[in-house]
């Protein structure tokens, strides 16, 4: 496809291609069965968020007309039409994969049964289980008698119920029951014979017990159909000056519950009268995504499918101790002497946690500052910071209240931290703080020394076991000075932009990062035009920034050797007759989520290697506080280069990113290279003691 005709791939269509790669993992028979089920759950959860955020945004654009256009989306209706087509195709593929997996479960004597397939013992168990465990959480809503249609909780699974009489076609009534998956597991293990495992879903337990729930209503026939409504997840921040920023966030969260429906999914066997009634009460039209589905909805819960039923247990690889931190008493002492790069999840998150725990109890530490975006539910990082505050340290946490879908959790963390006396910074209106940085100040020999960290990922012990990220722990003075400048800006966001502009060791947005990246690419273009070696290697989650994509096109046309690893959205065309060298671009979807951002520029042979919190997207470069750090240690830089080279050689889990979004697997002759396993072995080798000879 010619660059002249269309400069970029539509962002949302590229995202759907990424989610198709997740679906490929579910379809792959070489992936363990439990993991395949988990990938179906990830696909489903991804699709929910896609509709809540991206489809909702496109619909808002349509309503606003030509007055507003978002980045790269000039024809929202055409994009929505294309989305609808692709989503239906993917749903058909999803159904095909689930049908196959369902058969594989049976082969392993794992039976997912519904309320009509129970034996006598299981029926008795279900009645008792419902009465003792479920009934107190079931709230039937008689919707025909409620003037305003009740709010259906976001992501909730809802049973739409018809009550009727066998001898009367006219006596019928409708009700709604939210399946209480927030209070209990959706999967209930039934009495089973030895060697067999029978499972029933929570909604099917409720279906079975509908006669109990509505016994006093006088009906004799009950039917329940699963439905799901996906709503616009965006919310506006109130400009009322009398409210605090936190109150405005809380108000926005309440308003989110009133967001317009952007997708309605229903069981395709649903009673036609009930379906028509629901569509009318929800004020849906033919322009809305009204999608028939199978009996099971909300597959996101399948990420938590019970492990106990599988004979083949998970063989997750154990974290590798960093060679410089093996058998050391204090992580701090090592970091003060040398830079340490942790590669999650291959290295343990405990090393970073130990650095903070040591600081919390060290009598010479006087100050700790850290940014927080998404925290683990039971955050050990927060516990370490509270410990530090109780030990008399000054502690500052930049807590991003607008981290999407983590807003409520972060407001709760804010209250807890402030109760402990921690200084909480709560972000900047219209700009999220996404940088992953921390700095610790310590008195040593009558002077103040500083050390800390810069990361590509959140300081989250839970996701650090699943997300591929890099975290630099360092005492580099220039880096610590720049981290302090970021915090000075966060203290004074209206007047303190000069702090960001003064950063030298860090590339930061929204002030400097874009222009510095353009300068680095321009240098490679200049060298290529002068017949010198020129190369750029990039790894990121998403590439959609129009300006930087055009600059990469310019580099490819000049002959710069470009290699890219982009997990998610990639709006750049990678093939064009004008390119002197083809762009090598792949996406890796595997056991761990590839979350790291790394940039390498050839720079006349004096390579510049960076890790960053920022993807190459407009939001990251222009509307977020982000930080990238250059790696000064030759050993660490070489290690990062080795890791990226392993990933670029992946021929098991890597897909080609081409102009047509085909998601073709990389096929190369010779040894099979599954990069996540090869990286583990590579780091394991570096951690192993040297052998004689």
C-alpha positions as CSV (number, residue, x, y, z in Angstrom):
1,X,0.0,0.0,0.0
2,X,1.4,3.4,-1.0
3,X,2.4,5.8,1.7
4,X,1.1,8.5,-0.5
5,X,-2.5,7.1,-0.4
6,X,-2.7,6.7,3.3
7,X,0.0,7.5,5.8
8,X,-0.9,5.2,8.6
9,X,-2.9,2.2,9.6
10,X,-6.1,3.1,11.5
11,X,-5.3,2.8,15.2
12,X,-8.4,0.9,16.2
13,X,-8.1,-1.6,13.4
14,X,-4.5,-2.3,14.4
15,X,-5.6,-2.8,18.0
16,X,-8.1,-5.4,16.8
17,X,-5.3,-7.2,15.0
18,X,-3.4,-7.3,18.3
19,X,-6.4,-8.9,20.1
20,X,-6.5,-11.4,17.2
21,X,-2.9,-12.4,18.2
22,X,-4.2,-13.1,21.7
23,X,-6.9,-15.3,20.2
24,X,-4.2,-17.1,18.2
25,X,-2.6,-18.1,21.6
26,X,-6.0,-19.6,22.6
27,X,-6.2,-21.5,19.4
28,X,-2.6,-22.9,19.6
29,X,-2.7,-26.6,20.6
30,X,0.9,-26.4,21.9
31,X,-0.2,-24.0,24.6
32,X,-1.3,-25.8,27.8
33,X,-5.1,-26.1,28.1
34,X,-5.4,-23.9,31.2
35,X,-3.4,-21.2,29.5
36,X,-5.5,-21.4,26.3
37,X,-8.6,-20.8,28.5
38,X,-6.8,-17.8,30.1
39,X,-6.1,-16.3,26.7
40,X,-9.8,-16.5,25.9
41,X,-10.4,-14.6,29.1
42,X,-7.8,-12.0,28.2
43,X,-9.3,-11.6,24.7
44,X,-12.7,-11.0,26.2
45,X,-11.5,-8.5,28.8
46,X,-9.5,-6.7,26.2
47,X,-12.6,-6.4,24.0
48,X,-14.7,-5.1,26.9
49,X,-12.2,-2.3,27.5
50,X,-12.0,-1.6,23.7
51,X,-15.7,-0.9,23.5
52,X,-15.7,1.1,26.8
53,X,-12.9,3.4,25.6
54,X,-12.3,3.4,21.9
55,X,-15.7,2.6,20.4
56,X,-17.2,5.0,22.9
57,X,-14.8,7.7,21.8
58,X,-15.6,7.2,18.2
59,X,-19.3,7.4,18.9
60,X,-18.7,10.7,20.8
61,X,-16.9,12.0,17.7
62,X,-19.9,11.2,15.6
63,X,-22.2,13.0,17.9
64,X,-19.8,16.1,17.9
65,X,-19.7,16.1,14.1
66,X,-17.0,18.0,12.3
67,X,-16.3,20.2,15.3
68,X,-13.8,17.7,16.7
69,X,-11.6,14.9,15.4
70,X,-9.3,12.7,17.4
71,X,-5.8,11.7,16.3
72,X,-5.8,9.6,13.1
73,X,-9.6,9.1,13.1
74,X,-11.0,11.3,10.4
75,X,-13.8,9.0,9.4
76,X,-15.3,7.6,12.6
77,X,-18.4,6.0,11.0
78,X,-16.3,4.0,8.5
79,X,-14.1,2.9,11.3
80,X,-17.1,1.8,13.4
81,X,-18.5,-0.1,10.5
82,X,-15.1,-1.8,10.0
83,X,-14.9,-2.6,13.7
84,X,-18.3,-4.2,13.7
85,X,-17.3,-6.5,10.8
86,X,-14.0,-7.5,12.4
87,X,-15.6,-8.0,15.9
88,X,-18.2,-10.4,14.5
89,X,-15.5,-12.3,12.6
90,X,-13.4,-12.6,15.8
91,X,-16.5,-13.6,17.8
92,X,-17.1,-16.5,15.4
93,X,-13.5,-17.5,15.7
94,X,-13.7,-17.2,19.5
95,X,-16.8,-19.5,19.5
96,X,-15.0,-22.0,17.3
97,X,-12.0,-22.1,19.6
98,X,-14.1,-22.4,22.7
99,X,-16.0,-25.3,21.2
100,X,-12.7,-27.1,20.5
101,X,-11.4,-26.3,24.1
102,X,-14.7,-27.6,25.5
103,X,-14.1,-30.9,23.8
104,X,-10.5,-31.0,25.0
105,X,-11.7,-30.4,28.6
106,X,-14.0,-33.5,28.3
107,X,-11.0,-35.6,27.1
108,X,-9.3,-34.6,30.4
109,X,-12.5,-35.6,32.3
110,X,-13.3,-32.0,33.1
111,X,-17.0,-31.3,32.5
112,X,-18.5,-27.8,32.4
113,X,-22.2,-28.5,32.9
114,X,-25.3,-26.4,33.0
115,X,-28.4,-26.6,35.1
116,X,-30.1,-29.1,32.8
117,X,-27.3,-31.6,33.0
118,X,-27.1,-32.3,36.7
119,X,-27.6,-35.7,38.3
120,X,-29.6,-36.2,41.5
121,X,-26.6,-35.7,43.9
122,X,-25.5,-32.6,42.1
123,X,-29.1,-31.1,42.1
124,X,-29.2,-31.5,45.9
125,X,-25.8,-29.9,46.2
126,X,-26.8,-26.9,44.0
127,X,-30.0,-26.3,46.0
128,X,-28.0,-26.3,49.3
129,X,-25.2,-24.2,47.9
130,X,-27.6,-21.6,46.6
131,X,-29.4,-21.4,49.9
132,X,-26.2,-21.2,52.0
133,X,-23.8,-19.2,49.8
134,X,-25.7,-17.4,47.0
135,X,-29.2,-16.4,47.9
136,X,-28.2,-13.6,50.3
137,X,-26.4,-11.9,47.3
138,X,-29.2,-12.3,44.8
139,X,-31.4,-9.2,44.3
140,X,-34.2,-9.7,41.7
141,X,-35.4,-6.5,40.0
142,X,-39.0,-6.5,38.7
143,X,-38.1,-4.2,35.8
144,X,-41.6,-3.8,34.4
145,X,-42.6,-2.1,37.6
146,X,-39.6,0.2,37.8
147,X,-40.0,3.6,36.1
148,X,-36.3,4.2,35.4
149,X,-34.6,1.2,34.0
150,X,-32.1,0.0,36.7
151,X,-28.4,0.6,36.3
152,X,-26.6,-2.5,35.1
153,X,-23.1,-2.5,36.7
154,X,-20.2,-2.2,34.3
155,X,-18.8,-5.7,33.4
156,X,-21.6,-7.3,35.4
157,X,-23.2,-10.5,34.2
158,X,-26.9,-10.2,34.3
159,X,-29.7,-12.8,34.0
160,X,-32.8,-11.6,32.2
161,X,-35.6,-13.7,33.5
162,X,-39.0,-14.6,32.0
163,X,-41.7,-15.9,34.3
164,X,-44.8,-17.4,32.7
165,X,-47.6,-19.9,32.9
166,X,-47.8,-23.0,30.7
167,X,-51.5,-22.7,30.0
168,X,-51.4,-18.9,29.2
169,X,-49.5,-17.2,26.4
170,X,-50.2,-13.8,28.0
171,X,-49.3,-14.2,31.6
172,X,-45.6,-13.4,31.8
173,X,-43.3,-11.1,33.6
174,X,-39.7,-9.9,33.3
175,X,-37.0,-9.6,35.9
176,X,-33.2,-9.0,36.1
177,X,-30.7,-10.6,38.4
178,X,-27.1,-9.6,38.6
179,X,-24.9,-12.6,39.0
180,X,-22.8,-11.9,42.2
181,X,-19.4,-12.6,40.7
182,X,-17.9,-9.8,42.8
183,X,-18.7,-11.7,46.0
184,X,-17.8,-15.2,45.0
185,X,-16.1,-17.4,42.3
186,X,-18.1,-17.9,39.1
187,X,-16.9,-21.5,39.1
188,X,-18.4,-24.0,41.5
189,X,-17.0,-27.5,41.8
190,X,-19.8,-30.2,41.9
191,X,-19.7,-33.6,43.5
192,X,-17.9,-35.9,41.0
193,X,-16.6,-39.4,40.7
194,X,-12.9,-40.1,41.3
195,X,-10.8,-38.9,38.4
196,X,-13.6,-36.6,37.1
197,X,-14.3,-32.9,37.7
198,X,-17.7,-31.4,37.2
199,X,-18.0,-27.6,37.2
200,X,-21.1,-25.4,37.0
201,X,-21.1,-21.6,36.5
202,X,-22.7,-19.4,39.1
203,X,-25.3,-18.1,36.7
204,X,-26.5,-21.6,36.0
205,X,-26.9,-22.3,39.7
206,X,-29.2,-19.2,39.8
207,X,-31.0,-20.5,36.7
208,X,-31.6,-23.8,38.4
209,X,-33.0,-22.1,41.5
210,X,-35.3,-19.6,39.7
211,X,-38.4,-21.5,41.0
212,X,-37.1,-21.0,44.5
213,X,-36.4,-17.3,44.0
214,X,-39.8,-16.5,42.5
215,X,-41.9,-19.2,44.2
216,X,-44.4,-16.8,45.6
217,X,-45.1,-15.1,42.2
218,X,-47.5,-17.8,41.0
219,X,-45.7,-18.8,37.8
220,X,-44.8,-22.3,36.8
221,X,-42.2,-21.7,34.0
222,X,-38.9,-19.8,34.4
223,X,-36.3,-19.0,31.8
224,X,-33.0,-17.1,32.3
225,X,-30.8,-15.6,29.6
226,X,-27.4,-14.0,30.1
227,X,-27.0,-10.4,28.9
228,X,-24.2,-7.8,29.2
229,X,-24.1,-4.1,28.7
230,X,-20.8,-2.3,27.9
231,X,-20.9,1.4,28.7
232,X,-18.8,4.5,27.7
233,X,-16.0,4.5,30.3
234,X,-14.9,8.1,29.8
235,X,-15.8,10.7,32.3
236,X,-15.4,14.5,32.5
237,X,-13.8,16.4,35.3
238,X,-16.2,18.9,36.8
239,X,-14.9,22.5,36.6
240,X,-16.6,23.5,39.9
241,X,-14.0,25.4,41.8
242,X,-15.6,24.5,45.1
243,X,-14.7,20.8,44.7
244,X,-11.3,19.3,45.3
245,X,-9.6,17.4,42.5
246,X,-10.3,14.1,44.4
247,X,-14.0,15.0,44.7
248,X,-14.1,15.8,41.0
249,X,-12.7,12.3,40.2
250,X,-15.2,10.7,42.5
251,X,-18.0,12.6,40.8
252,X,-16.7,11.6,37.4
253,X,-16.7,7.9,38.5
254,X,-20.4,8.2,39.6
255,X,-21.2,9.8,36.2
256,X,-19.4,6.9,34.4
257,X,-22.1,4.6,35.7
258,X,-24.5,6.6,33.6
259,X,-22.4,6.3,30.5
260,X,-24.2,5.5,27.3
261,X,-24.4,1.8,26.3
262,X,-21.9,1.1,23.4
263,X,-22.5,-2.7,23.2
264,X,-25.3,-5.0,24.1
265,X,-24.6,-8.8,24.1
266,X,-27.3,-11.4,24.5
267,X,-27.8,-15.1,24.3
268,X,-28.9,-15.8,20.7
269,X,-31.6,-18.2,22.0
270,X,-33.2,-15.4,24.0
271,X,-37.0,-14.9,23.9
272,X,-37.7,-12.4,21.1
273,X,-40.2,-10.5,23.2
274,X,-37.8,-10.1,26.1
275,X,-35.0,-9.0,23.7
276,X,-37.2,-6.4,22.1
277,X,-38.2,-5.1,25.5
278,X,-34.6,-4.8,26.7
279,X,-33.5,-3.0,23.6
280,X,-36.3,-0.5,24.0
281,X,-35.7,0.1,27.7
282,X,-31.9,0.6,27.1
283,X,-32.7,3.1,24.3
284,X,-30.6,1.2,21.8
285,X,-30.8,1.7,18.1
286,X,-29.6,-0.3,15.0
287,X,-26.4,1.9,15.0
288,X,-25.4,0.4,18.4
289,X,-23.5,-2.8,18.7
290,X,-26.2,-5.3,19.4
291,X,-24.4,-8.7,19.3
292,X,-25.8,-12.2,19.7
293,X,-23.6,-14.5,21.6
294,X,-23.4,-17.9,23.1
295,X,-24.7,-19.1,26.4
296,X,-21.5,-18.1,28.2
297,X,-20.7,-14.4,28.4
298,X,-18.0,-12.4,30.3
299,X,-15.2,-14.8,29.5
300,X,-12.8,-12.5,31.4
301,X,-13.6,-14.6,34.5
302,X,-12.1,-17.6,32.7
303,X,-8.7,-16.1,33.5
304,X,-9.4,-17.5,36.9
305,X,-10.6,-21.0,35.7
306,X,-9.9,-23.4,38.6
307,X,-6.4,-24.8,38.5
308,X,-7.2,-27.8,40.7
309,X,-9.0,-29.7,38.0
310,X,-6.0,-30.0,35.7
311,X,-3.6,-33.0,36.2
312,X,-0.8,-31.0,34.5
313,X,0.1,-28.3,36.9
314,X,1.7,-25.0,35.9
315,X,5.5,-25.1,35.6
316,X,6.1,-21.4,35.9
317,X,9.8,-20.6,35.9
318,X,11.2,-19.4,39.2
319,X,12.7,-15.8,39.3
320,X,16.4,-15.6,38.8
321,X,18.6,-13.8,41.4
322,X,20.5,-10.9,39.9
323,X,24.1,-12.0,39.9
324,X,25.2,-8.8,41.7
325,X,22.6,-9.3,44.4
326,X,23.2,-12.9,45.2
327,X,23.9,-13.5,48.9
328,X,24.2,-9.8,49.7
329,X,23.1,-8.4,53.0
330,X,21.9,-5.1,51.7
331,X,20.7,-4.2,48.2
332,X,21.4,-0.6,48.9
333,X,25.2,-1.1,49.3
334,X,25.3,-2.7,45.8
335,X,23.3,0.1,44.2
336,X,25.5,2.8,45.7
337,X,28.5,1.1,44.0
338,X,27.0,0.1,40.6
339,X,24.0,0.3,38.4
340,X,21.7,-2.7,38.5
341,X,19.2,-3.6,35.8
342,X,16.3,-5.8,36.8
343,X,14.5,-7.6,34.1
344,X,11.0,-8.6,35.2
345,X,9.6,-11.2,35.5
346,X,12.8,-13.1,35.0
347,X,14.4,-11.3,38.0
348,X,12.5,-11.1,41.3
349,X,10.6,-8.0,42.2
350,X,11.8,-8.6,45.7
351,X,15.1,-6.8,44.9
352,X,13.3,-3.5,44.3
353,X,11.1,-4.1,47.3
354,X,14.2,-4.8,49.5
355,X,15.7,-1.4,48.4
356,X,12.6,0.4,49.7
357,X,12.3,-1.8,52.9
358,X,15.9,-1.1,53.7
359,X,15.3,2.6,53.2
360,X,12.3,2.5,55.5
361,X,14.3,1.2,58.4
362,X,17.7,2.9,57.7
363,X,18.1,5.6,60.3
364,X,20.2,7.7,57.9
365,X,17.5,7.8,55.2
366,X,15.5,11.1,55.5
367,X,13.3,11.3,52.3
368,X,11.6,8.9,49.8
369,X,9.7,10.0,46.7
370,X,8.0,7.6,44.3
371,X,5.4,7.7,41.5
372,X,2.6,5.2,41.5
373,X,0.2,4.5,38.6
374,X,-1.3,1.0,39.1
375,X,-0.7,-0.7,42.5
376,X,-1.1,-4.3,43.5
377,X,-4.3,-5.0,45.6
378,X,-2.2,-5.8,48.7
379,X,0.7,-3.6,47.8
380,X,4.0,-4.4,49.5
381,X,5.4,-1.1,48.1
382,X,2.7,0.9,50.0
383,X,3.5,-1.1,53.1
384,X,7.2,-0.2,52.8
385,X,6.4,3.4,52.3
386,X,4.0,3.5,55.4
387,X,6.8,1.7,57.3
388,X,9.2,4.5,56.3
389,X,6.8,7.2,57.4
390,X,6.2,5.6,60.7
391,X,10.0,5.5,61.1
392,X,10.1,9.2,60.7
393,X,11.0,9.6,57.1
394,X,9.5,12.2,54.8
395,X,7.6,10.2,52.2
396,X,6.0,11.6,49.0
397,X,3.9,9.5,46.6
398,X,2.7,10.8,43.3
399,X,-0.5,8.8,43.0
400,X,-2.2,9.1,39.6
401,X,-5.9,9.2,40.4
402,X,-6.9,8.9,36.7
403,X,-5.2,5.6,35.9
404,X,-8.1,4.2,33.9
405,X,-10.2,1.6,35.8
406,X,-7.9,2.0,38.8
407,X,-9.4,5.3,39.9
408,X,-11.4,4.0,42.9
409,X,-8.5,1.8,44.1
410,X,-6.1,4.8,44.0
411,X,-8.5,7.1,45.8
412,X,-8.6,4.4,48.6
413,X,-4.8,4.3,48.6
414,X,-4.7,8.1,48.8
415,X,-6.8,8.0,52.0
416,X,-4.7,5.3,53.6
417,X,-1.4,7.0,52.8
418,X,-2.6,10.4,54.0
419,X,-3.9,8.8,57.2
420,X,-0.3,7.7,57.8
421,X,1.1,11.2,57.2
422,X,2.4,10.5,53.7
423,X,2.5,13.5,51.4
424,X,0.3,12.5,48.4
425,X,0.5,14.3,45.1
426,X,-2.6,13.6,43.0
427,X,-1.7,14.4,39.5
428,X,-2.4,17.3,37.1
429,X,-5.8,18.0,35.4
430,X,-5.7,17.1,31.7
431,X,-2.3,15.3,32.1
432,X,-1.6,11.9,33.6
433,X,1.7,11.1,35.4
434,X,2.9,7.9,33.9
435,X,6.7,8.2,34.6
436,X,8.0,5.3,36.8
437,X,10.6,6.9,39.0
438,X,11.8,7.0,42.6
439,X,14.5,8.7,44.6
440,X,15.8,8.1,48.2
441,X,17.9,10.7,50.1
442,X,20.3,9.5,52.8
443,X,22.8,11.2,55.1
444,X,26.3,9.7,54.8
445,X,29.5,11.2,56.3
446,X,27.9,14.7,56.8
447,X,26.6,14.8,53.2
448,X,23.5,13.9,51.3
449,X,23.6,11.0,48.8
450,X,20.8,10.0,46.6
451,X,19.9,6.7,44.8
452,X,16.7,5.4,43.2
453,X,15.2,3.8,40.1
454,X,13.7,4.4,36.7
455,X,11.4,1.7,35.3
456,X,9.4,0.8,32.2
457,X,6.6,-0.7,34.3
458,X,4.5,0.0,37.3
459,X,5.8,-0.7,40.8
460,X,3.3,-3.5,41.2
461,X,4.4,-6.8,42.7
462,X,1.5,-8.7,41.1
463,X,2.1,-7.6,37.5
464,X,5.8,-7.9,37.9
465,X,5.3,-11.7,37.8
466,X,3.5,-11.5,34.5
467,X,4.8,-8.3,32.6
468,X,8.1,-8.1,30.8
469,X,9.7,-4.9,32.1
470,X,13.1,-3.3,32.9
471,X,14.0,-1.4,36.0
472,X,17.3,0.5,36.5
473,X,18.4,0.9,40.1
474,X,21.2,3.6,40.3
475,X,23.0,6.2,42.3
476,X,23.8,8.3,39.2
477,X,23.8,11.9,40.4
478,X,22.5,13.4,37.2
479,X,19.6,10.9,37.0
480,X,18.7,11.6,40.7
481,X,18.8,15.4,40.0
482,X,16.4,15.0,37.1
483,X,14.0,12.8,39.2
484,X,13.9,15.5,41.8
485,X,13.2,18.0,39.0
486,X,10.2,15.9,38.0
487,X,8.9,15.9,41.6
488,X,9.5,19.7,41.8
489,X,7.4,20.1,38.7
490,X,4.7,17.8,40.2
491,X,4.6,20.1,43.3
492,X,4.2,23.2,41.0
493,X,2.5,22.0,37.8
494,X,1.2,25.4,36.8
495,X,4.5,27.3,37.0
496,X,7.1,24.6,37.2
497,X,7.7,23.5,33.5
498,X,11.2,24.9,33.8
499,X,12.1,22.0,36.0
500,X,11.3,19.6,33.2
501,X,13.1,21.7,30.6
502,X,16.2,21.6,32.8
503,X,16.4,17.7,32.7
504,X,19.6,16.5,31.1
505,X,20.0,12.8,32.1
506,X,16.4,12.0,31.5
507,X,14.2,12.5,28.4
508,X,10.9,13.7,29.7
509,X,7.5,14.5,28.2
510,X,5.5,16.6,27.7
511,X,8.4,19.0,27.3
512,X,11.4,17.4,25.6
513,X,11.0,13.8,24.6
514,X,9.4,14.2,21.2
515,X,11.9,16.8,20.0
516,X,14.8,14.7,21.3
517,X,13.5,11.5,19.6
518,X,13.2,13.5,16.3
519,X,16.8,14.7,16.7
520,X,18.0,11.1,17.3
521,X,16.2,9.8,14.2
522,X,17.4,12.8,12.2
523,X,21.0,11.9,13.1
524,X,20.5,8.4,11.8
525,X,18.9,9.7,8.6
526,X,21.8,12.1,8.0
527,X,24.3,9.2,8.4
528,X,22.3,6.9,6.0
529,X,22.3,9.7,3.4
530,X,26.1,10.0,3.7
531,X,26.4,6.2,3.2
532,X,27.4,5.6,6.8
533,X,26.0,2.9,9.1
534,X,22.6,3.9,10.5
535,X,20.2,1.8,12.6
536,X,17.3,2.2,15.0
537,X,15.9,-0.6,17.2
538,X,12.7,0.0,19.0
539,X,10.6,-2.0,21.4
540,X,7.3,-0.6,22.7
541,X,3.6,-1.5,23.4
542,X,2.2,0.9,20.8
543,X,3.3,3.0,17.9
544,X,0.6,5.5,16.7
545,X,2.2,8.9,16.8
546,X,1.8,10.4,13.3
547,X,4.8,12.7,13.5
548,X,7.2,10.0,14.6
549,X,5.8,7.5,12.2
550,X,6.5,9.9,9.3
551,X,10.0,10.4,10.6
552,X,10.5,6.6,10.6
553,X,9.3,6.6,7.0
554,X,11.9,9.2,6.2
555,X,14.5,7.0,7.9
556,X,13.4,3.9,6.0
557,X,13.5,5.8,2.7
558,X,17.0,7.1,3.5
559,X,18.2,3.5,4.2
560,X,18.3,3.4,8.0
561,X,18.1,-0.2,9.2
562,X,14.9,-0.3,11.3
563,X,14.0,-3.1,13.6
564,X,10.9,-3.0,15.8
565,X,9.1,-5.1,18.4
566,X,5.6,-3.7,19.0
567,X,3.3,-5.8,21.1
568,X,0.0,-3.9,20.5
569,X,-1.0,-1.1,18.1
570,X,1.3,-0.5,15.2
571,X,0.0,2.2,12.8
572,X,3.2,2.3,10.7
573,X,3.2,0.6,7.3
574,X,6.3,-1.6,7.2
575,X,6.5,-2.2,3.5
576,X,6.9,0.4,0.7
577,X,8.8,0.5,-2.6
578,X,10.4,3.7,-1.5
579,X,12.1,2.0,1.5
580,X,15.8,1.2,0.7
581,X,15.6,-1.5,3.4
582,X,12.5,-3.4,4.5
583,X,11.4,-2.6,8.1
584,X,11.7,-5.6,10.3
585,X,8.7,-5.4,12.7
586,X,7.3,-8.2,14.9
587,X,4.8,-8.6,17.7
588,X,5.4,-11.2,20.4
589,X,2.4,-12.6,22.4
590,X,3.4,-15.3,24.8
591,X,3.2,-16.3,28.5
592,X,4.4,-12.9,29.7
593,X,3.0,-9.6,28.5
594,X,5.7,-7.7,26.7
595,X,5.4,-4.3,28.4
596,X,9.0,-2.9,28.2
597,X,9.9,0.2,26.1
598,X,13.5,0.2,24.8
599,X,15.2,2.4,22.2
600,X,18.6,1.9,20.6
601,X,20.2,4.4,18.1
602,X,23.4,3.4,16.3
603,X,24.9,6.9,16.7
604,X,28.1,6.5,14.6
605,X,28.9,3.3,16.4
606,X,28.6,4.9,19.9
607,X,25.2,3.4,20.5
608,X,22.7,5.2,22.7
609,X,20.4,2.8,24.6
610,X,17.3,4.0,26.5
611,X,14.6,2.5,28.6
612,X,11.3,4.4,28.8
613,X,7.9,4.6,30.4
614,X,6.4,6.1,27.2
615,X,5.0,4.5,24.1
616,X,5.2,6.5,20.8
617,X,1.6,7.8,21.1
618,X,0.3,11.3,21.2
619,X,-1.1,10.9,24.7
620,X,2.3,9.8,26.0
621,X,4.4,12.4,24.3
622,X,2.1,15.4,24.6
623,X,-0.3,14.7,27.5
624,X,1.6,12.7,30.1
625,X,4.6,13.1,32.3
626,X,6.9,10.4,31.1
627,X,10.6,9.6,31.6
628,X,13.3,7.8,29.6
629,X,16.8,7.1,30.8
630,X,19.9,6.5,28.8
631,X,21.9,3.5,30.0
632,X,25.5,4.5,30.8
633,X,26.8,1.1,31.9
634,X,28.3,-0.7,28.8
635,X,27.5,-4.1,30.4
636,X,23.8,-3.3,31.0
637,X,23.5,-1.7,27.5
638,X,25.0,-4.9,26.0
639,X,22.6,-7.0,28.0
640,X,19.6,-5.0,26.7
641,X,20.8,-5.3,23.2
642,X,21.2,-9.1,23.6
643,X,17.6,-9.4,24.9
644,X,16.2,-7.4,22.0
645,X,18.2,-9.5,19.5
646,X,16.8,-12.7,21.0
647,X,13.3,-11.3,20.6
648,X,14.0,-10.2,17.0
649,X,15.0,-13.8,16.3
650,X,11.9,-15.3,17.8
651,X,10.3,-17.8,15.3
652,X,7.8,-19.4,17.7
653,X,5.7,-16.6,19.2
654,X,6.6,-13.7,17.0
655,X,4.1,-12.5,14.3
656,X,5.1,-10.3,11.3
657,X,3.7,-6.8,11.5
658,X,2.8,-6.2,7.8
659,X,0.7,-3.7,5.9
660,X,-2.3,-6.0,5.8
661,X,-2.4,-7.1,9.5
662,X,-2.2,-10.8,8.6
663,X,-0.6,-11.8,11.9
664,X,1.5,-14.4,10.1
665,X,3.9,-16.2,12.4
666,X,7.6,-15.6,11.7
667,X,9.1,-18.6,10.0
668,X,12.9,-19.0,9.8
669,X,15.0,-22.1,9.3
670,X,17.1,-23.7,11.9
671,X,16.7,-23.7,15.7
672,X,13.3,-22.9,17.2
673,X,13.7,-19.7,19.3
674,X,10.9,-18.9,21.7
675,X,12.3,-15.6,23.1
676,X,10.8,-15.7,26.6
677,X,12.4,-19.0,27.3
678,X,15.7,-18.0,25.6
679,X,15.8,-14.8,27.6
680,X,15.3,-16.8,30.8
681,X,18.1,-19.2,29.9
682,X,20.3,-16.2,28.9
683,X,19.8,-14.5,32.3
684,X,20.1,-17.8,34.2
685,X,23.5,-18.3,32.5
686,X,24.7,-14.9,33.6
687,X,23.6,-15.7,37.2
688,X,25.3,-19.1,37.3
689,X,28.7,-19.3,39.0
690,X,31.7,-19.5,36.6
691,X,32.9,-23.0,35.8
692,X,36.6,-24.0,35.8
693,X,38.4,-24.5,32.5
